[in-house]
Amino acid sequence: MPTYSQATRVRAADDRLACAVAAHATLRVPLEALGTLRDNPGLDSSPPLPPRFLRHADEQTVVGLAAVLRAMAAPHMARVDFADWGVLAAPRLLGRLSSAATLNKFVEVGVPAISPHVIPQHSLHAVSSAVSVALGLHGPNFGIGGGPESTAEGLLAALTFLRATQVPGMWLVLTEWDREPTPDGQGGSVTPAVCCASALALVPDKGGPTQLRIRATRVNRPAQGLVAWLADQESDGSSGRWTLPLSWGGHIEFAAGAPMQQRKAA
């Protein structure tokens, strides 16, 4: 969590921390439907993946990569060269279903029952690594957050990282469960669960119609679900704003449909 002095520095840089969203896609997939998506996460126009590429991947990785492939399929993204792009992924409580099954196997059988895929496929950097490998990207990739505030941490990291590096663009992949699943110990859930993902293609801010901007002001507005808000933007194209308060006193705004109104920090 930033200290007061760190928050002050962000406040001073408020109007410079912004980026444009070139494309985005959202997905909501029930747990029972993930098997089909795991075998074929892309569209007809998507780049081909190695056979069974997602066989051992976490559910959030499957949905996150599928969302990226759908964002890439937007007509205006057809000529974009993604080779030097980076990937930031902010999963929320990744790997719980697999971890529960792994612990059960360890108790019952011991070390020989533990798959070598558990750590690389179900740890914090698994989502970003899978996207980077699948698309052949040469930019940096790493996971952000992993806990309850992963969405805020991912957005904040993307805004600052894009400004501080020379990459032409960044994929930001936000994943979570709608109603956290209750592990059954076998890799599934005893309660209904829907895996959600938002993939955002972020590029340097050039005053376009859709922007992300961080503001170091204190707000009391409750956070809304980003996946649902982005889905609404896709369906009706209406303008509007999505706001997420940060624990240290600032907030992130996502404005669609019109350039962000520049305002002084309170």
C-alpha positions as a Markdown table, in Angstrom:
| # | Residue | x | y | z |
|---|---|---|---|---|
| 1 | Met | 0.0 | 0.0 | 0.0 |
| 2 | Pro | 1.5 | 3.4 | -0.9 |
| 3 | Thr | 2.6 | 5.7 | 1.9 |
| 4 | Tyr | 1.3 | 9.3 | 2.2 |
| 5 | Ser | 4.4 | 10.6 | 0.4 |
| 6 | Gln | 3.9 | 8.2 | -2.5 |
| 7 | Ala | 0.2 | 9.2 | -2.7 |
| 8 | Thr | 1.3 | 12.8 | -2.9 |
| 9 | Arg | 3.6 | 12.1 | -5.8 |
| 10 | Val | 0.8 | 10.4 | -7.7 |
| 11 | Arg | -1.4 | 13.3 | -7.0 |
| 12 | Ala | 1.2 | 15.7 | -8.5 |
| 13 | Ala | 1.4 | 13.4 | -11.6 |
| 14 | Asp | -2.3 | 13.0 | -11.9 |
| 15 | Asp | -2.9 | 14.5 | -15.3 |
| 16 | Arg | -0.1 | 12.6 | -16.9 |
| 17 | Leu | -1.2 | 9.1 | -15.9 |
| 18 | Ala | -3.6 | 8.2 | -18.6 |
| 19 | Cys | -3.8 | 5.8 | -21.5 |
| 20 | Ala | -6.2 | 5.0 | -24.4 |
| 21 | Val | -8.1 | 1.7 | -24.7 |
| 22 | Ala | -7.7 | 0.6 | -28.3 |
| 23 | Ala | -9.9 | -2.4 | -27.9 |
| 24 | His | -11.5 | -4.5 | -25.2 |
| 25 | Ala | -13.5 | -7.7 | -24.8 |
| 26 | Thr | -15.2 | -9.3 | -21.9 |
| 27 | Leu | -16.3 | -12.9 | -21.2 |
| 28 | Arg | -18.4 | -14.6 | -18.6 |
| 29 | Val | -18.1 | -18.4 | -18.7 |
| 30 | Pro | -19.8 | -20.9 | -16.3 |
| 31 | Leu | -17.5 | -23.4 | -14.8 |
| 32 | Glu | -19.2 | -26.3 | -16.6 |
| 33 | Ala | -18.6 | -24.7 | -20.0 |
| 34 | Leu | -14.9 | -24.1 | -19.6 |
| 35 | Gly | -13.9 | -27.5 | -21.0 |
| 36 | Thr | -15.1 | -26.4 | -24.5 |
| 37 | Leu | -13.3 | -23.1 | -24.3 |
| 38 | Arg | -10.1 | -24.8 | -23.0 |
| 39 | Asp | -10.0 | -26.8 | -26.2 |
| 40 | Asn | -10.8 | -23.9 | -28.5 |
| 41 | Pro | -10.3 | -20.4 | -26.9 |
| 42 | Gly | -10.1 | -18.4 | -30.1 |
| 43 | Leu | -12.3 | -17.4 | -33.0 |
| 44 | Asp | -11.9 | -18.4 | -36.6 |
| 45 | Ser | -9.8 | -15.3 | -37.2 |
| 46 | Ser | -7.5 | -15.9 | -34.2 |
| 47 | Pro | -3.9 | -17.0 | -34.5 |
| 48 | Pro | -3.5 | -20.8 | -34.2 |
| 49 | Leu | -2.4 | -22.2 | -30.9 |
| 50 | Pro | -0.4 | -25.4 | -30.2 |
| 51 | Pro | -2.7 | -28.5 | -29.7 |
| 52 | Arg | -3.9 | -28.7 | -26.1 |
| 53 | Phe | -2.1 | -25.5 | -25.2 |
| 54 | Leu | -4.4 | -24.9 | -22.3 |
| 55 | Arg | -4.7 | -28.5 | -21.1 |
| 56 | His | -3.2 | -27.7 | -17.6 |
| 57 | Ala | -4.0 | -24.0 | -17.4 |
| 58 | Asp | -6.1 | -22.5 | -14.6 |
| 59 | Glu | -9.6 | -21.5 | -15.5 |
| 60 | Gln | -8.8 | -17.8 | -15.2 |
| 61 | Thr | -6.0 | -18.3 | -17.7 |
| 62 | Val | -8.4 | -20.0 | -20.2 |
| 63 | Val | -11.0 | -17.2 | -20.0 |
| 64 | Gly | -8.3 | -14.4 | -19.9 |
| 65 | Leu | -6.6 | -15.7 | -23.1 |
| 66 | Ala | -10.0 | -16.1 | -24.8 |
| 67 | Ala | -10.9 | -12.5 | -24.0 |
| 68 | Val | -7.6 | -11.3 | -25.5 |
| 69 | Leu | -8.2 | -13.2 | -28.7 |
| 70 | Arg | -11.6 | -11.6 | -29.0 |
| 71 | Ala | -10.3 | -8.1 | -28.4 |
| 72 | Met | -7.6 | -8.8 | -31.1 |
| 73 | Ala | -10.4 | -9.7 | -33.6 |
| 74 | Ala | -11.8 | -6.2 | -33.6 |
| 75 | Pro | -11.7 | -5.0 | -37.3 |
| 76 | His | -9.6 | -1.9 | -36.4 |
| 77 | Met | -6.9 | -4.1 | -34.7 |
| 78 | Ala | -6.3 | -6.2 | -37.8 |
| 79 | Arg | -3.1 | -4.3 | -38.9 |
| 80 | Val | -1.6 | -3.9 | -35.4 |
| 81 | Asp | 1.8 | -5.6 | -34.9 |
| 82 | Phe | 1.7 | -7.0 | -31.4 |
| 83 | Ala | 5.2 | -8.5 | -31.4 |
| 84 | Asp | 6.7 | -5.9 | -29.0 |
| 85 | Trp | 3.6 | -5.5 | -26.8 |
| 86 | Gly | 3.7 | -6.5 | -23.1 |
| 87 | Val | 1.1 | -8.2 | -20.9 |
| 88 | Leu | 0.0 | -7.4 | -17.4 |
| 89 | Ala | -2.5 | -9.8 | -15.8 |
| 90 | Ala | -4.4 | -9.2 | -12.5 |
| 91 | Pro | -6.1 | -12.4 | -11.5 |
| 92 | Arg | -8.2 | -12.6 | -8.3 |
| 93 | Leu | -7.5 | -15.6 | -6.1 |
| 94 | Leu | -6.0 | -17.7 | -8.9 |
| 95 | Gly | -5.6 | -21.5 | -8.5 |
| 96 | Arg | -7.9 | -22.3 | -5.6 |
| 97 | Leu | -9.7 | -25.2 | -7.3 |
| 98 | Ser | -6.4 | -26.8 | -8.5 |
| 99 | Ser | -4.7 | -26.3 | -5.1 |
| 100 | Ala | -7.5 | -28.0 | -3.3 |
| 101 | Ala | -7.3 | -31.0 | -5.5 |
| 102 | Thr | -3.5 | -31.0 | -5.2 |
| 103 | Leu | -3.6 | -31.0 | -1.4 |
| 104 | Asn | -6.0 | -33.9 | -1.4 |
| 105 | Lys | -3.8 | -35.9 | -3.7 |
| 106 | Phe | -0.8 | -35.2 | -1.5 |
| 107 | Val | -2.6 | -36.4 | 1.6 |
| 108 | Glu | -3.8 | -39.6 | -0.1 |
| 109 | Val | -0.8 | -40.6 | -2.3 |
| 110 | Gly | 2.1 | -38.3 | -1.4 |
| 111 | Val | 4.6 | -36.4 | -3.5 |
| 112 | Pro | 4.5 | -38.7 | -6.6 |
| 113 | Ala | 0.9 | -37.6 | -7.2 |
| 114 | Ile | 1.7 | -33.9 | -7.5 |
| 115 | Ser | 1.8 | -32.6 | -11.1 |
| 116 | Pro | 4.8 | -30.5 | -12.1 |
| 117 | His | 2.3 | -28.2 | -13.9 |
| 118 | Val | 0.8 | -26.9 | -10.6 |
| 119 | Ile | 3.2 | -24.1 | -9.9 |
| 120 | Pro | 3.8 | -22.7 | -13.4 |
| 121 | Gln | 0.1 | -23.0 | -14.4 |
| 122 | His | -1.6 | -21.8 | -11.2 |
| 123 | Ser | 0.6 | -19.1 | -9.8 |
| 124 | Leu | 0.4 | -15.3 | -10.1 |
| 125 | His | 2.3 | -15.0 | -13.4 |
| 126 | Ala | 0.5 | -17.9 | -15.2 |
| 127 | Val | -2.1 | -15.8 | -17.0 |
| 128 | Ser | 0.3 | -13.2 | -18.4 |
| 129 | Ser | 2.8 | -15.9 | -19.4 |
| 130 | Ala | 0.2 | -17.9 | -21.3 |
| 131 | Val | -1.0 | -14.9 | -23.2 |
| 132 | Ser | 2.6 | -13.9 | -24.0 |
| 133 | Val | 3.6 | -17.4 | -25.2 |
| 134 | Ala | 0.3 | -17.9 | -27.1 |
| 135 | Leu | 0.7 | -14.6 | -29.1 |
| 136 | Gly | 4.5 | -14.7 | -29.4 |
| 137 | Leu | 5.0 | -11.4 | -27.6 |
| 138 | His | 8.4 | -10.0 | -26.9 |
| 139 | Gly | 7.5 | -7.4 | -24.3 |
| 140 | Pro | 7.5 | -7.8 | -20.6 |
| 141 | Asn | 4.9 | -9.9 | -18.9 |
| 142 | Phe | 4.0 | -10.4 | -15.2 |
| 143 | Gly | 1.2 | -10.9 | -12.8 |
| 144 | Ile | -0.2 | -8.1 | -10.5 |
| 145 | Gly | -2.0 | -8.4 | -7.2 |
| 146 | Gly | -3.7 | -11.7 | -6.9 |
| 147 | Gly | -5.9 | -10.7 | -4.0 |
| 148 | Pro | -9.3 | -9.0 | -3.4 |
| 149 | Glu | -8.1 | -5.7 | -4.8 |
| 150 | Ser | -6.4 | -7.1 | -7.9 |
| 151 | Thr | -8.5 | -5.0 | -10.3 |
| 152 | Ala | -7.4 | -1.7 | -8.8 |
| 153 | Glu | -3.8 | -3.0 | -8.6 |
| 154 | Gly | -3.8 | -4.1 | -12.2 |
| 155 | Leu | -5.2 | -0.8 | -13.5 |
| 156 | Leu | -2.8 | 1.2 | -11.5 |
| 157 | Ala | 0.2 | -0.8 | -12.6 |
| 158 | Ala | -0.9 | -0.7 | -16.3 |
| 159 | Leu | -1.2 | 3.1 | -16.2 |
| 160 | Thr | 2.2 | 3.6 | -14.6 |
| 161 | Phe | 4.0 | 0.9 | -16.6 |
| 162 | Leu | 2.8 | 2.1 | -20.0 |
| 163 | Arg | 4.1 | 5.6 | -19.2 |
| 164 | Ala | 7.4 | 4.3 | -17.9 |
| 165 | Thr | 8.4 | 2.0 | -20.7 |
| 166 | Gln | 8.9 | 2.1 | -24.5 |
| 167 | Val | 6.5 | -0.6 | -25.4 |
| 168 | Pro | 3.9 | 0.3 | -28.1 |
| 169 | Gly | 1.1 | -1.2 | -26.1 |
| 170 | Met | 0.1 | -3.4 | -23.2 |
| 171 | Trp | -2.5 | -6.1 | -22.8 |
| 172 | Leu | -4.2 | -5.8 | -19.4 |
| 173 | Val | -6.1 | -8.9 | -18.5 |
| 174 | Leu | -8.4 | -8.8 | -15.4 |
| 175 | Thr | -9.9 | -12.1 | -14.3 |
| 176 | Glu | -12.0 | -13.2 | -11.4 |
| 177 | Trp | -14.9 | -15.5 | -10.3 |
| 178 | Asp | -18.4 | -14.2 | -10.1 |
| 179 | Arg | -19.3 | -15.8 | -6.8 |
| 180 | Glu | -16.1 | -17.4 | -5.6 |
| 181 | Pro | -16.3 | -21.2 | -6.1 |
| 182 | Thr | -16.3 | -23.6 | -3.2 |
| 183 | Pro | -13.7 | -26.3 | -4.0 |
| 184 | Asp | -14.9 | -29.9 | -4.0 |
| 185 | Gly | -11.3 | -31.2 | -3.6 |
| 186 | Gln | -11.4 | -32.8 | -7.1 |
| 187 | Gly | -10.8 | -29.7 | -9.2 |
| 188 | Gly | -14.4 | -28.6 | -9.3 |
| 189 | Ser | -16.8 | -26.6 | -7.3 |
| 190 | Val | -19.8 | -27.6 | -5.2 |
| 191 | Thr | -21.5 | -24.3 | -5.9 |
| 192 | Pro | -22.3 | -22.6 | -9.2 |
| 193 | Ala | -19.5 | -20.3 | -10.4 |
| 194 | Val | -18.9 | -18.1 | -13.4 |
| 195 | Cys | -15.3 | -17.2 | -14.5 |
| 196 | Cys | -15.0 | -13.6 | -15.8 |
| 197 | Ala | -12.4 | -11.8 | -17.8 |
| 198 | Ser | -11.8 | -8.4 | -19.3 |
| 199 | Ala | -9.0 | -7.9 | -21.8 |
| 200 | Leu | -7.9 | -4.3 | -22.5 |
| 201 | Ala | -5.5 | -3.2 | -25.3 |
| 202 | Leu | -3.8 | -0.2 | -23.8 |
| 203 | Val | -1.8 | 2.3 | -25.9 |
| 204 | Pro | -0.3 | 5.7 | -25.0 |
| 205 | Asp | -2.9 | 8.4 | -24.6 |
| 206 | Lys | -3.4 | 10.6 | -27.6 |
| 207 | Gly | -6.6 | 12.2 | -26.7 |
| 208 | Gly | -8.8 | 9.4 | -28.1 |
| 209 | Pro | -12.5 | 8.9 | -27.1 |
| 210 | Thr | -11.8 | 6.2 | -24.5 |
| 211 | Gln | -9.4 | 6.7 | -21.7 |
| 212 | Leu | -8.2 | 5.4 | -18.4 |
| 213 | Arg | -7.1 | 8.0 | -15.9 |
| 214 | Ile | -6.0 | 7.9 | -12.3 |
| 215 | Arg | -7.0 | 10.7 | -10.0 |
| 216 | Ala | -5.6 | 11.3 | -6.5 |
| 217 | Thr | -8.8 | 12.5 | -5.0 |
| 218 | Arg | -10.8 | 11.1 | -2.2 |
| 219 | Val | -14.2 | 9.7 | -3.3 |
| 220 | Asn | -16.9 | 7.7 | -1.6 |
| 221 | Arg | -18.6 | 6.3 | -4.6 |
| 222 | Pro | -18.8 | 2.5 | -4.5 |
| 223 | Ala | -17.0 | 0.4 | -7.1 |
| 224 | Gln | -19.0 | -1.2 | -9.8 |
| 225 | Gly | -18.2 | -4.5 | -11.6 |
| 226 | Leu | -15.8 | -3.7 | -14.5 |
| 227 | Val | -16.7 | -6.8 | -16.5 |
| 228 | Ala | -20.4 | -5.8 | -16.4 |
| 229 | Trp | -19.7 | -2.2 | -17.3 |
| 230 | Leu | -17.5 | -3.1 | -20.2 |
| 231 | Ala | -20.1 | -5.6 | -21.4 |
| 232 | Asp | -22.7 | -2.8 | -21.4 |
| 233 | Gln | -20.3 | -0.6 | -23.5 |
| 234 | Glu | -19.9 | -3.4 | -26.0 |
| 235 | Ser | -23.7 | -4.0 | -26.3 |
| 236 | Asp | -25.0 | -0.4 | -26.6 |
| 237 | Gly | -21.9 | 1.8 | -27.1 |
| 238 | Ser | -23.2 | 4.4 | -24.7 |
| 239 | Ser | -20.9 | 6.9 | -23.1 |
| 240 | Gly | -20.3 | 6.8 | -19.4 |
| 241 | Arg | -17.8 | 6.4 | -16.6 |
| 242 | Trp | -16.7 | 3.6 | -14.4 |
| 243 | Thr | -15.0 | 4.5 | -11.1 |
| 244 | Leu | -13.0 | 2.4 | -8.7 |
| 245 | Pro | -11.9 | 3.9 | -5.3 |
| 246 | Leu | -8.4 | 3.0 | -4.2 |
| 247 | Ser | -7.6 | 2.1 | -0.6 |
| 248 | Trp | -5.0 | 4.9 | -0.2 |
| 249 | Gly | -7.5 | 7.6 | -1.1 |
| 250 | Gly | -7.4 | 8.0 | -4.9 |
| 251 | His | -9.6 | 6.5 | -7.6 |
| 252 | Ile | -9.3 | 5.2 | -11.1 |
| 253 | Glu | -11.8 | 6.4 | -13.8 |
| 254 | Phe | -12.5 | 4.7 | -17.1 |
| 255 | Ala | -14.3 | 7.1 | -19.4 |
| 256 | Ala | -16.0 | 6.0 | -22.6 |
| 257 | Gly | -17.6 | 7.9 | -25.5 |
| 258 | Ala | -15.9 | 11.3 | -24.9 |
| 259 | Pro | -12.5 | 12.6 | -23.9 |
| 260 | Met | -11.9 | 12.7 | -20.2 |
| 261 | Gln | -12.7 | 16.1 | -18.6 |
| 262 | Gln | -9.6 | 17.3 | -17.0 |
| 263 | Arg | -10.2 | 18.3 | -13.4 |
| 264 | Lys | -7.9 | 19.5 | -10.6 |
| 265 | Ala | -7.3 | 17.0 | -7.8 |
| 266 | Ala | -9.1 | 18.0 | -4.6 |
